[in-house]
Amino acid sequence: MLKSRDEKEAEFVYENPYSNWKKLIKGEIDPIKGLLTRKFKLKGQYDEGYESHQSC
């Protein structure tokens, strides 16, 4: 585990409170449903890929 988010650069960061991480690991929260219900946050440059697939 990293001590700080700045120790390693990532394209995406999936973040949430510790209590929700525990529920995710136990299978009580689905990762996609967690994003849709705003229990989790996804930070990064995911909008560019999404826009390029919109024209298909």
N, C-alpha and C positions, 0 to 999 in steps of 0.2 A: 504494500500500500504506500502511496506517495504521501509525503507530509504536506505538500502544497500542490495546488493545481498548476503552478508555474514550473514545476520540475520537469514536466514532459508536455510537449505540445500535442494537441489532438484536434482533429477536424470537428468532432462533435463532443459535447459534454452533456451527459444525462444526469441531471441532479434532482435531488429531492431530500426531504427531511429524513433523518436516521430511522424514525419510526416507519416510514413508508418503505425504506430499503429492507427492513426486517420483514414486512408483509410481502414484499416482492420475492424475497428468498424463500419464504414459507409457502409461496404459491397462492397467497390470499389476494394479491393484486396482479392483474395481467399488465405487462409493460405497455402495450398499446392502449388499453383502456385507461391506464394511469395517465398517459399523455392526453388523451381526449377529455378526461375529467379534471385535468390540471393538477393532479397529484404529483406529477413529475414534470420537469422542464427539460427541453432539448435545445441546447444552444449550439450554434454553428452556422455554416454556410450551406444549408440544405435547400434554400429557396431557388438557387440557380439550376440545380438538377430537376427540380419539380417543374419549373417553367419550361425547360427544354422538352419535357415529356408531354406538356399540355397540347402541343401542336400535332401530336401523333393521332 
